[in-house]
Amino acid sequence: MSPSLCLILYLKESVCTVCVNCVASQPVLTVSPSWLSPGASVTLKCEVKHPSAGWRFYWYKAVPRLSKINMYNRYHSLLPGSSSGTEQDSYIVHGQTHTAGYVCKAGRGDPVIYTETSKLKFVWSGDVHPSASLTVSPGGAQHFTSDSVSLSCEGNSTEWRVKRFPDDSSLPYSSYCSTTRTGSTCNVHGLLPRNDAYWCESGSGEFSNAVNITANSVIILVSPVHPVNEGDSVSLHCKLRPGLSFYSNFAFYKNGNIIHNDDSGVLNISAVSKSDEGFYKCEHSGNESPESWMSVKCECDLYSLH
């Protein structure tokens, strides 16, 4: 017997229900793509541990409630068409234009026995016209672990909070402000050597663009934080920690493939196109920077929203 099934025992005229692990384990939610151009579609997939016939899947968008105390303060809003569950274990969100978080769960039987809710997954999007913007100072997606970084929110709402989603899946997303907070500005002192995503949220559910901030102790790639316009010129710089010097060339990679190699430590793109969008990193004397995503805005992004 499947461990998620219930055994019904009929004793005299009463019914006694004995459950053996009746609540199935937590499903795994995946999102594809996790970074997308505004207005594009995203596919959600909910996988249960013991797939079989009879499962129905429920899809939710995570909506923030601003709270100065509870970092987990969100409620889950059912996505259209999933109030009774879907037979398919995938769901397509059409025309997404901003950063959003999603969860899923599954259920089967009569009465319905539900799984736990999946872990929260985000789809990161750089809005063409965001309702808010996150500013990073000094600019750049990568910083040395000894750096201090200032994050600030700008938008129409009267209250914004900076949020952080760590790349360590064992840690929760959270409201983030370090030791100093003035208005909507967070000062981060002493970055950890990992890749975290930051964004701003309002209580009405508005989101800013999302920004990855990555820290490294030896070498970093200086690249644009915000999406760049198609046709603009862009320079990516490979930067060593002050006091370090090696005698070899700098290599630049896009999506894992080497695209440039010289001793200048600079990759110049004279006229950016949509095909230049991707993950970039650099390498010098065996030391690799973290990867950073460079997003490119084009007129096609604007048309896709109409």
Backbone as numpy.savetxt, mean C-alpha at the origin, in Angstrom:
# Nx Ny Nz CAx CAy CAz Cx Cy Cz
-13.91 -36.07 7.66 -14.75 -34.88 7.66 -13.88 -33.64 7.66
-14.25 -32.66 6.87 -13.48 -31.42 6.82 -13.49 -30.76 8.18
-12.35 -30.19 8.62 -12.31 -29.57 9.95 -13.20 -28.36 10.08
-13.68 -27.81 8.95 -14.52 -26.62 9.05 -16.01 -26.96 9.07
-16.37 -28.27 9.03 -17.76 -28.67 9.04 -18.28 -28.85 10.46
-19.59 -28.74 10.59 -20.22 -28.94 11.90 -20.95 -30.28 11.92
-20.90 -30.93 13.05 -21.59 -32.21 13.24 -22.88 -31.94 14.01
-23.99 -32.30 13.40 -25.29 -32.07 14.03 -25.74 -33.36 14.71
-25.99 -33.30 15.98 -26.46 -34.46 16.73 -27.90 -34.21 17.16
-28.75 -35.16 16.89 -30.14 -35.04 17.30 -30.35 -35.87 18.57
-30.62 -35.18 19.65 -30.84 -35.83 20.93 -32.30 -35.60 21.35
-33.10 -36.73 21.32 -34.53 -36.65 21.62 -35.19 -35.63 20.70
-35.82 -34.59 21.25 -36.51 -33.62 20.42 -35.70 -32.34 20.25
-34.57 -32.28 20.86 -33.74 -31.07 20.76 -32.60 -31.31 19.79
-32.02 -30.23 19.31 -30.90 -30.30 18.37 -29.68 -29.69 19.04
-28.62 -30.45 19.06 -27.37 -29.97 19.66 -26.33 -29.85 18.55
-25.73 -28.71 18.42 -24.73 -28.48 17.38 -23.35 -28.50 18.01
-22.52 -29.42 17.54 -21.14 -29.50 18.02 -20.21 -29.09 16.87
-19.41 -28.10 17.10 -18.54 -27.60 16.03 -17.11 -28.04 16.25
-16.49 -28.48 15.17 -15.08 -28.81 15.21 -14.37 -27.80 14.32
-13.71 -26.81 14.96 -13.08 -25.72 14.21 -14.06 -25.12 13.20
-15.29 -24.78 13.68 -16.33 -24.31 12.76 -15.91 -23.05 12.02
-15.20 -22.15 12.68 -14.75 -20.94 12.02 -13.44 -21.24 11.31
-13.47 -21.20 9.99 -12.27 -21.51 9.22 -11.20 -20.46 9.48
-9.97 -20.80 9.15 -8.85 -19.90 9.40 -8.96 -18.65 8.54
-8.16 -17.68 8.86 -8.21 -16.39 8.19 -7.84 -16.52 6.71
-8.67 -16.00 5.79 -8.32 -16.06 4.38 -7.20 -15.08 4.05
-6.59 -15.28 2.89 -5.50 -14.43 2.43 -6.02 -13.57 1.29
-5.96 -12.25 1.46 -6.38 -11.32 0.42 -5.16 -10.83 -0.35
-5.23 -10.89 -1.68 -4.19 -10.32 -2.52 -4.82 -9.27 -3.42
-4.04 -8.24 -3.76 -4.50 -7.17 -4.64 -3.53 -7.07 -5.81
-4.07 -6.84 -7.00 -3.24 -6.74 -8.19 -3.85 -5.73 -9.17
-3.07 -4.70 -9.55 -1.74 -4.38 -9.03 -1.85 -3.66 -7.69
-0.77 -3.63 -6.93 -0.79 -2.92 -5.65 -0.48 -1.44 -5.84
0.19 -1.09 -6.94 0.39 0.31 -7.35 -0.27 0.47 -8.71
-1.11 1.46 -8.87 -1.80 1.59 -10.14 -1.97 3.05 -10.52
-2.21 3.27 -11.81 -2.50 4.61 -12.29 -3.93 4.97 -11.93
-4.19 6.25 -11.60 -5.55 6.66 -11.22 -6.56 6.32 -12.31
-7.70 5.79 -11.90 -8.75 5.43 -12.83 -8.66 4.01 -13.35
-7.59 3.31 -13.05 -7.44 1.93 -13.51 -8.25 0.99 -12.62
-8.31 -0.28 -13.02 -9.04 -1.29 -12.24 -8.07 -2.11 -11.41
-8.57 -2.61 -10.29 -7.75 -3.46 -9.42 -8.53 -4.73 -9.12
-7.83 -5.85 -9.09 -8.47 -7.14 -8.82 -8.14 -7.61 -7.41
-9.18 -7.93 -6.65 -9.03 -8.49 -5.31 -9.25 -9.99 -5.39
-8.44 -10.78 -4.68 -8.62 -12.23 -4.65 -8.56 -12.70 -3.21
-9.56 -13.50 -2.82 -9.68 -13.98 -1.44 -9.50 -15.50 -1.44
-8.45 -15.98 -0.81 -8.13 -17.41 -0.82 -8.34 -18.01 0.56
-9.13 -19.09 0.62 -9.35 -19.81 1.88 -8.39 -20.99 1.95
-8.16 -21.46 3.17 -7.16 -22.50 3.38 -7.58 -23.82 2.77
-8.87 -24.16 2.86 -9.36 -25.42 2.32 -10.43 -25.12 1.28
-10.03 -24.74 0.06 -11.02 -24.37 -0.96 -11.89 -25.56 -1.35
-13.17 -25.32 -1.47 -14.13 -26.35 -1.91 -15.41 -25.64 -2.31
-16.37 -26.40 -2.83 -17.63 -25.81 -3.27 -18.41 -25.26 -2.08
-19.21 -24.25 -2.35 -20.12 -23.74 -1.33 -19.67 -22.45 -0.66
-18.43 -22.04 -0.85 -17.97 -20.80 -0.24 -18.58 -19.60 -0.97
-18.93 -18.57 -0.21 -19.30 -17.28 -0.77 -18.36 -16.25 -0.16
-18.04 -15.23 -0.95 -17.00 -14.29 -0.56 -17.57 -12.88 -0.41
-17.12 -12.20 0.65 -17.62 -10.88 1.01 -16.48 -9.89 0.96
-16.73 -8.74 0.32 -15.67 -7.79 0.01 -15.97 -6.45 0.66
-14.95 -5.86 1.29 -15.15 -4.64 2.06 -14.05 -3.62 1.76
-14.45 -2.38 1.82 -13.48 -1.27 1.80 -13.30 -0.79 3.24
-12.05 -0.58 3.63 -11.77 -0.10 4.98 -11.87 1.42 5.00
-12.75 1.94 5.84 -13.01 3.38 5.90 -12.50 3.91 7.24
-11.70 5.00 7.22 -11.10 5.48 8.47 -12.06 6.25 9.35
-11.89 6.10 10.64 -12.45 7.02 11.63 -11.27 7.69 12.30
-11.22 8.98 12.32 -10.10 9.65 12.97 -10.18 9.45 14.47
-9.07 9.05 15.06 -9.02 8.83 16.50 -7.63 9.16 16.99
-7.54 9.88 18.07 -6.23 10.22 18.63 -5.73 9.12 19.56
-6.59 8.13 19.83 -6.20 7.09 20.77 -6.06 5.75 20.07
-7.09 5.34 19.34 -7.13 3.99 18.78 -6.61 3.97 17.35
-5.44 3.40 17.13 -4.84 3.37 15.80 -5.56 2.41 14.87
-6.41 1.53 15.40 -7.10 0.55 14.58 -8.52 1.00 14.24
-8.84 2.28 14.42 -10.20 2.74 14.35 -10.68 2.87 12.91
-11.24 1.78 12.37 -11.80 1.75 11.03 -13.09 0.93 11.06
-13.94 1.18 10.10 -15.07 0.26 9.92 -15.01 -0.24 8.49
-15.65 -1.38 8.23 -15.59 -2.02 6.93 -16.92 -1.83 6.21
-16.86 -1.23 5.03 -18.04 -0.95 4.23 -18.12 -1.96 3.08
-19.26 -2.69 2.98 -19.42 -3.68 1.92 -19.31 -3.03 0.55
-18.59 -3.69 -0.35 -18.50 -3.22 -1.72 -19.77 -3.59 -2.48
-20.12 -2.83 -3.51 -21.36 -3.09 -4.25 -21.44 -4.53 -4.77
-22.62 -5.14 -4.61 -22.84 -6.47 -5.15 -22.36 -7.61 -4.28
-21.86 -7.31 -3.07 -21.33 -8.40 -2.25 -22.08 -8.56 -0.93
-23.27 -7.96 -0.81 -24.01 -8.07 0.45 -24.42 -9.51 0.74
-24.68 -10.30 -0.31 -25.02 -11.71 -0.14 -23.85 -12.62 -0.46
-22.70 -12.04 -0.68 -21.52 -12.81 -1.03 -21.48 -13.09 -2.52
-20.28 -13.34 -3.04 -20.12 -13.70 -4.45 -19.62 -15.14 -4.53
-20.01 -15.83 -5.57 -19.52 -17.19 -5.76 -18.05 -17.19 -6.16
-17.64 -16.16 -6.89 -16.25 -16.06 -7.33 -15.36 -15.60 -6.17
-14.14 -16.12 -6.16 -13.20 -15.71 -5.11 -12.38 -14.50 -5.52
-12.84 -13.79 -6.57 -12.17 -12.56 -6.99 -13.22 -11.47 -7.23
-12.77 -10.23 -7.14 -13.67 -9.08 -7.26 -12.88 -7.95 -7.91
-13.48 -7.28 -8.90 -12.79 -6.20 -9.61 -13.36 -4.86 -9.17
-12.48 -3.97 -8.74 -12.85 -2.59 -8.41 -12.50 -1.75 -9.63
-13.50 -1.13 -10.25 -13.29 -0.37 -11.47 -13.07 1.11 -11.15
-12.14 1.72 -11.86 -11.96 3.17 -11.79 -11.46 3.70 -10.47
-10.60 2.97 -9.80 -10.09 3.46 -8.53 -9.20 4.68 -8.76
-9.42 5.73 -7.99 -8.68 6.97 -8.19 -7.85 7.40 -6.99
-7.91 6.65 -5.90 -7.12 7.07 -4.73 -6.71 5.85 -3.91
-5.79 6.07 -3.02 -5.35 5.01 -2.12 -6.55 4.47 -1.33
-6.63 3.16 -1.20 -7.73 2.55 -0.47 -7.29 1.23 0.14
-7.92 0.87 1.26 -7.64 -0.40 1.92 -8.83 -1.34 1.78
-8.55 -2.65 1.66 -9.61 -3.64 1.45 -9.39 -4.84 2.37
-10.50 -5.50 2.73 -10.46 -6.78 3.43 -11.52 -7.69 2.82
-11.43 -8.99 3.12 -12.45 -9.93 2.65 -12.69 -10.97 3.75
-13.78 -11.69 3.59 -14.02 -12.88 4.41 -14.88 -13.83 3.58
-15.00 -15.06 4.03 -15.79 -16.06 3.30 -16.76 -16.73 4.27
-17.79 -17.33 3.72 -18.76 -18.03 4.55 -19.47 -19.10 3.75
-20.02 -20.11 4.46 -20.81 -21.15 3.81 -21.67 -21.84 4.85
-22.65 -22.61 4.36 -23.53 -23.36 5.25 -24.82 -22.62 5.56
-25.74 -23.29 6.25 -27.00 -22.70 6.67 -27.32 -23.20 8.08
-27.13 -22.38 9.11 -26.76 -20.97 9.03 -25.31 -20.77 8.58
-25.03 -19.57 8.08 -23.71 -19.30 7.50 -22.65 -19.25 8.59
-21.57 -19.97 8.35 -20.41 -19.91 9.23 -19.32 -19.14 8.49
-18.83 -18.07 9.11 -17.88 -17.17 8.45 -16.45 -17.45 8.89
-15.53 -17.16 8.00 -14.12 -17.15 8.37 -13.83 -15.88 9.14
-12.63 -15.76 9.62 -12.17 -14.49 10.14 -12.03 -13.51 8.97
-11.92 -12.24 9.29 -11.66 -11.24 8.25 -10.18 -11.26 7.89
-9.89 -11.12 6.62 -8.49 -11.13 6.17 -7.72 -9.94 6.72
-6.42 -9.99 6.60 -5.61 -8.83 6.93 -5.86 -7.72 5.90
-5.69 -6.50 6.35 -5.90 -5.34 5.50 -4.84 -5.26 4.41
-5.28 -5.03 3.16 -4.36 -4.82 2.05 -4.68 -3.47 1.39
-3.63 -2.74 1.04 -3.81 -1.44 0.42 -3.49 -1.49 -1.07
-4.21 -0.67 -1.82 -3.88 -0.38 -3.21 -3.44 1.07 -3.25
-2.22 1.29 -3.65 -1.64 2.64 -3.62 -1.85 3.32 -4.96
-2.32 4.56 -4.92 -2.57 5.29 -6.15 -2.17 6.74 -5.97
-1.49 7.29 -6.99 -1.19 8.72 -6.99 -2.29 9.44 -7.74
-3.14 10.16 -7.03 -4.27 10.83 -7.66 -3.81 11.83 -8.71
-4.61 11.95 -9.79 -4.39 13.03 -10.74 -4.75 14.36 -10.09
-5.86 14.39 -9.39 -6.26 15.58 -8.63 -6.63 15.12 -7.22
-5.65 14.89 -6.36 -5.96 14.35 -5.04 -6.70 15.35 -4.18
-7.55 14.82 -3.30 -8.27 15.68 -2.36 -7.34 16.18 -1.27
-6.18 15.56 -1.17 -5.17 16.00 -0.22 -3.81 15.63 -0.78
-2.78 16.23 -0.26 -1.43 15.87 -0.69 -0.54 15.70 0.54
0.36 14.75 0.45 1.34 14.51 1.50 2.67 15.07 1.02
3.25 15.96 1.80 4.53 16.58 1.45 5.62 16.01 2.34
6.72 15.60 1.72 7.87 15.05 2.44 9.02 16.03 2.33
9.60 16.37 3.46 10.73 17.30 3.47 11.83 16.77 4.39
13.08 16.67 3.90 13.50 16.94 2.53 12.90 15.95 1.55
12.75 16.37 0.28 12.12 15.54 -0.73 12.91 14.28 -1.01
12.25 13.30 -1.57 12.89 12.03 -1.90 12.21 10.87 -1.21
12.19 9.72 -1.89 11.54 8.54 -1.33 12.48 7.75 -0.43
13.80 7.96 -0.58 14.77 7.22 0.22 15.63 8.19 1.04
15.96 7.73 2.23 16.75 8.55 3.15 17.70 7.64 3.92
18.74 8.23 4.46 19.64 7.47 5.33 18.98 7.30 6.70
19.34 6.23 7.38 18.72 5.94 8.67 18.98 7.03 9.70
20.02 7.83 9.49 20.34 8.90 10.43 19.58 10.19 10.13
18.83 10.23 9.03 18.12 11.45 8.63 16.87 11.69 9.48
16.42 12.95 9.48 15.11 13.32 10.02 14.24 13.79 8.86
12.98 13.39 8.88 12.07 13.69 7.79 10.80 14.31 8.36
10.29 15.32 7.65 9.05 15.98 8.06 7.94 15.63 7.08
6.77 15.21 7.60 5.62 14.85 6.79 4.47 15.79 7.11
3.82 16.34 6.08 2.71 17.25 6.35 1.58 17.01 5.36
0.34 17.22 5.84 -0.86 17.01 5.03 -1.46 18.36 4.63
-1.92 18.43 3.39 -2.62 19.62 2.91 -3.87 19.19 2.18
-4.99 19.90 2.45 -6.24 19.56 1.78 -7.37 20.40 2.32
-8.60 20.09 1.89 -9.76 20.89 2.25 -10.33 20.55 3.62
-10.00 19.37 4.13 -10.56 18.95 5.41 -9.94 19.74 6.56
-10.69 19.88 7.65 -10.19 20.60 8.82 -9.27 19.73 9.67
-9.31 18.41 9.45 -8.47 17.51 10.24 -7.95 16.38 9.39
-6.63 16.24 9.39 -5.96 15.16 8.67 -5.03 14.44 9.62
-4.83 13.17 9.35 -3.85 12.42 10.12 -2.92 11.70 9.16
-1.64 11.73 9.49 -0.66 10.96 8.73 -0.75 9.51 9.15
-0.84 8.60 8.16 -0.93 7.17 8.43 0.32 6.48 7.89
0.66 5.37 8.53 1.83 4.59 8.10 1.44 3.14 7.95
1.93 2.50 6.87 1.74 1.07 6.69 3.12 0.45 6.52
3.63 -0.25 7.54 4.99 -0.80 7.47 5.07 -2.00 6.55
6.23 -2.20 5.95 6.39 -3.35 5.06 6.53 -4.65 5.84
6.70 -4.57 7.14 6.71 -5.75 7.98 5.27 -6.14 8.27
4.81 -7.24 7.67 3.40 -7.62 7.76 2.96 -7.97 9.18
3.92 -8.16 10.09 3.55 -8.49 11.47 3.15 -7.23 12.25
3.40 -6.06 11.66 3.06 -4.80 12.32 1.79 -4.23 11.70
0.94 -3.56 12.52 -0.30 -3.01 11.96 -0.07 -1.66 11.30
-1.01 -1.27 10.43 -1.00 0.12 9.98 -1.33 0.98 11.19
-0.99 2.24 11.16 -1.22 3.06 12.35 -1.25 4.53 12.00
-1.86 5.31 12.91 -1.65 6.74 12.88 -0.19 6.96 13.23
0.47 7.88 12.55 1.89 8.02 12.81 2.27 9.46 13.07
2.79 9.72 14.22 3.48 10.96 14.52 4.56 10.62 15.54
5.74 11.15 15.32 6.83 10.86 16.24 6.74 11.82 17.43
7.87 12.18 17.99 7.88 12.93 19.23 7.37 14.35 19.08
7.41 14.89 17.86 7.00 16.28 17.66 5.83 16.32 16.70
4.78 17.03 17.07 3.63 17.18 16.19 3.12 18.61 16.29
3.07 19.31 15.14 2.55 20.66 15.10 1.51 20.73 14.00
0.23 20.90 14.37 -0.82 20.88 13.36 -0.86 19.53 12.68
-0.67 19.51 11.37 -0.71 18.27 10.61 0.68 17.85 10.16
1.69 18.23 10.90 3.07 17.90 10.54 3.65 16.89 11.51
4.25 15.85 10.96 4.93 14.84 11.77 6.42 14.89 11.48
7.22 14.93 12.51 8.67 14.90 12.36 9.18 13.53 12.76
9.78 12.84 11.81 10.27 11.48 12.03 11.78 11.54 12.24
12.24 11.12 13.40 13.66 11.15 13.73 14.20 9.72 13.80
15.23 9.43 13.05 15.83 8.10 13.10 14.97 7.06 12.41
15.04 7.00 11.09 14.23 6.08 10.31 14.74 4.65 10.46
13.81 3.70 10.43 14.19 2.29 10.49 14.54 1.79 9.10
15.46 0.82 8.99 15.89 0.33 7.67 14.84 -0.58 7.03
13.75 0.00 6.55 12.69 -0.75 5.89 11.94 0.18 4.95
10.92 -0.35 4.28 10.17 0.39 3.28 8.74 0.56 3.77
8.39 1.76 4.24 7.05 2.03 4.77 6.30 2.96 3.84
4.98 2.79 3.76 4.13 3.68 2.98 3.43 4.65 3.93
3.39 5.92 3.54 2.74 6.97 4.33 1.69 7.66 3.47
0.61 8.11 4.10 -0.40 8.89 3.40 -1.21 9.67 4.43
-2.11 10.53 3.95 -2.97 11.32 4.83 -4.42 10.87 4.66
-5.16 10.88 5.76 -6.58 10.53 5.73 -7.38 11.59 6.48
-8.61 11.81 6.00 -9.54 12.65 6.74 -10.65 11.78 7.29
-11.41 12.32 8.23 -12.50 11.55 8.82 -13.62 11.26 7.84
-13.70 12.01 6.73 -14.74 11.79 5.73 -14.33 10.79 4.68
-13.17 10.16 4.86 -12.75 9.11 3.95 -11.91 9.58 2.78
-11.42 10.82 2.82 -10.55 11.31 1.75 -9.11 10.85 2.01
-8.42 10.54 0.92 -7.05 10.05 1.01 -6.13 10.92 0.16
-4.92 11.10 0.62 -3.91 11.75 -0.21 -3.24 10.71 -1.09
-2.32 11.16 -1.92 -1.42 10.23 -2.59 -0.65 9.46 -1.52
-0.19 8.27 -1.87 0.65 7.48 -0.96 2.11 7.66 -1.35
2.98 7.70 -0.36 4.41 7.90 -0.58 5.18 6.81 0.16
6.04 6.10 -0.56 6.96 5.17 0.08 8.16 5.92 0.62
8.52 5.65 1.86 9.76 6.21 2.43 10.61 5.03 2.89
11.78 4.94 2.31 12.68 3.82 2.57 13.98 4.34 3.14
14.51 3.64 4.13 15.75 4.06 4.77 16.83 3.00 4.59
18.06 3.47 4.43 19.21 2.57 4.27 20.41 3.24 4.91
21.34 2.46 5.41 22.48 3.04 6.13 23.68 3.35 5.25
23.72 2.81 4.01 24.92 2.94 3.17 24.66 3.71 1.88
23.63 3.32 1.13 23.42 3.87 -0.21 21.93 4.05 -0.46
21.57 5.17 -1.10 20.16 5.43 -1.41 20.03 5.94 -2.84
18.84 5.80 -3.38 18.50 6.35 -4.69 17.61 7.57 -4.47
18.06 8.73 -4.95 17.26 9.96 -4.83 16.39 10.05 -6.08
15.07 9.93 -5.88 14.13 9.91 -7.00 12.87 10.67 -6.61
12.01 11.01 -7.58 10.80 11.79 -7.26 9.87 11.04 -6.30
9.31 11.78 -5.35 8.33 11.20 -4.43 6.96 11.14 -5.10
6.59 12.21 -5.79 5.27 12.31 -6.40 5.34 11.90 -7.87
4.19 11.55 -8.46 4.18 11.22 -9.89 4.72 12.37 -10.73
5.46 12.05 -11.78 6.03 13.06 -12.68 5.18 13.11 -13.94
5.17 14.27 -14.58 4.36 14.45 -15.78 5.09 13.90 -17.00
4.34 13.25 -17.87 4.92 12.75 -19.11 5.51 13.90 -19.90
6.73 13.71 -20.38 7.42 14.75 -21.13 8.42 15.54 -20.31
8.31 15.50 -18.98 9.26 16.19 -18.11 10.61 15.48 -18.13
11.65 16.22 -17.77 12.96 15.60 -17.58 13.14 15.22 -16.11
13.77 14.08 -15.87 13.94 13.56 -14.51 15.37 13.08 -14.36
15.96 13.34 -13.19 17.30 12.84 -12.87 17.22 12.00 -11.61
17.74 10.79 -11.66 17.85 9.92 -10.50 19.31 9.90 -10.06
19.55 10.06 -8.76 20.91 10.15 -8.23 21.18 8.98 -7.28
22.31 8.36 -7.44 22.77 7.33 -6.51 23.69 8.01 -5.49
23.34 7.92 -4.22 24.02 8.71 -3.20 24.57 7.81 -2.10
25.85 7.98 -1.78 26.48 7.24 -0.69 26.39 8.03 0.60
26.38 7.32 1.71 26.38 7.98 3.01 27.60 8.89 3.12
27.45 10.09 3.67 28.60 11.00 3.81 29.76 10.32 4.52
30.96 10.48 3.95 32.16 9.88 4.52 32.57 8.61 3.83
31.67 8.03 3.00 32.00 6.81 2.28 32.41 7.14 0.85
33.39 6.41 0.33 33.79 6.58 -1.07 34.36 5.26 -1.58
33.90 4.87 -2.76 34.39 3.67 -3.41 34.78 4.02 -4.84
35.66 3.23 -5.42 36.15 3.53 -6.76 35.62 2.49 -7.74
34.40 2.71 -8.18 33.80 1.85 -9.20 32.60 2.58 -9.78
32.02 2.02 -10.82 30.88 2.64 -11.48 29.59 2.46 -10.68
28.63 3.30 -11.01 27.28 3.20 -10.46 26.40 2.52 -11.51
25.64 1.54 -11.09 24.72 0.85 -11.99 23.29 1.16 -11.58
22.43 1.43 -12.57 21.02 1.70 -12.32 20.18 0.58 -12.89
19.13 0.19 -12.15 18.26 -0.91 -12.55 16.81 -0.43 -12.59
16.08 -0.95 -13.57 14.63 -0.74 -13.62 13.97 -2.11 -13.67
13.06 -2.34 -12.71 12.36 -3.64 -12.63 13.33 -4.82 -12.66
14.48 -4.64 -11.99 15.46 -5.71 -11.86 16.45 -5.84 -12.99
16.31 -5.04 -14.06 17.21 -5.11 -15.22 18.11 -3.88 -15.29
19.41 -4.08 -15.53 20.34 -2.97 -15.59 20.06 -2.12 -16.83
20.00 -0.81 -16.65 19.70 0.09 -17.77 20.75 1.17 -17.96
21.67 1.34 -16.99 22.66 2.42 -17.10 23.83 2.10 -16.19
25.04 2.41 -16.66 26.25 2.11 -15.87 27.34 3.11 -16.23
27.72 3.97 -15.28 28.84 4.89 -15.49 29.34 5.37 -14.13
30.31 6.30 -14.14 30.91 6.73 -12.87 30.29 8.01 -12.32
29.22 8.51 -12.95 28.64 9.79 -12.51 27.67 9.63 -11.36
27.03 8.49 -11.25 26.02 8.29 -10.21 24.71 8.98 -10.52
24.49 9.35 -11.80 23.27 10.06 -12.19 22.66 9.37 -13.41
21.35 9.16 -13.37 20.59 8.65 -14.50 19.65 9.76 -14.96
19.87 10.28 -16.16 19.04 11.36 -16.70 18.05 10.78 -17.72
16.77 11.14 -17.56 15.74 10.80 -18.53 15.21 12.12 -19.08
15.50 12.41 -20.33 15.22 13.74 -20.89 13.74 14.01 -21.06
12.96 13.02 -21.48 11.52 13.19 -21.67 10.82 11.91 -21.19
10.28 11.98 -19.99 9.68 10.80 -19.37 8.43 10.38 -20.14
8.26 9.08 -20.33 7.04 8.53 -20.92 6.45 7.50 -19.96
5.24 7.05 -20.27 4.57 6.09 -19.40 5.38 4.80 -19.28
6.15 4.47 -20.31 6.95 3.25 -20.29 8.10 3.33 -19.29
8.41 4.55 -18.81 9.48 4.71 -17.82 9.00 4.43 -16.40
7.71 4.24 -16.23 7.15 3.94 -14.91 7.65 2.57 -14.45
8.03 2.47 -13.18 8.50 1.19 -12.67 9.31 1.34 -11.40
9.93 0.23 -10.97 10.75 0.19 -9.77 12.22 0.41 -10.16
12.86 1.35 -9.49 14.26 1.68 -9.77 15.13 1.47 -8.52
16.38 1.09 -8.76 17.38 1.01 -7.70 18.75 1.24 -8.33
19.76 1.45 -7.47 21.12 1.61 -7.97 22.07 0.75 -7.14
23.26 0.51 -7.69 24.26 -0.35 -7.04 25.64 0.25 -7.22
26.47 0.12 -6.18 27.84 0.64 -6.23 28.72 -0.21 -5.33
29.74 -0.82 -5.91 30.70 -1.64 -5.15 30.01 -2.72 -4.32
29.00 -3.34 -4.89 28.31 -4.42 -4.19 27.24 -3.97 -3.22
27.08 -2.67 -3.03 26.05 -2.13 -2.13 24.86 -1.68 -2.97
23.67 -2.20 -2.65 22.47 -1.86 -3.40 21.56 -0.96 -2.59
20.99 0.03 -3.28 19.96 0.85 -2.65 18.65 0.07 -2.62
17.70 0.47 -1.82 16.35 -0.11 -1.93 15.72 0.31 -3.26
14.63 -0.36 -3.61 13.88 0.01 -4.81 12.90 1.13 -4.48
12.66 2.01 -5.46 11.61 3.03 -5.35 10.77 3.02 -6.61
9.48 3.21 -6.42 8.55 3.26 -7.55 8.49 4.67 -8.11
8.68 4.82 -9.42 8.49 6.11 -10.07 7.21 6.04 -10.90
6.26 6.91 -10.56 4.97 6.94 -11.25 4.97 8.07 -12.26
4.37 7.82 -13.42 4.32 8.82 -14.50 2.86 9.12 -14.82
2.52 10.43 -14.83 1.17 10.87 -15.19 1.15 11.25 -16.67
0.10 10.82 -17.36 -0.06 11.22 -18.75 -1.50 11.61 -18.99
-1.78 12.16 -20.17 -3.15 12.58 -20.48 -4.13 11.41 -20.46
-3.59 10.21 -20.71 -4.49 9.04 -20.69 -5.08 8.83 -19.31
-4.34 9.23 -18.24 -4.89 9.12 -16.89 -6.12 10.01 -16.72
-6.06 11.22 -17.32 -7.18 12.15 -17.22 -8.38 11.62 -17.99
-8.13 11.09 -19.20 -9.24 10.59 -20.01 -9.93 9.42 -19.34
-9.16 8.57 -18.63 -9.73 7.37 -18.03 -10.69 7.68 -16.91
-10.67 8.93 -16.42 -11.56 9.31 -15.33 -12.91 9.83 -15.84
-13.07 9.98 -17.14 -14.32 10.52 -17.71 -15.17 9.42 -18.29
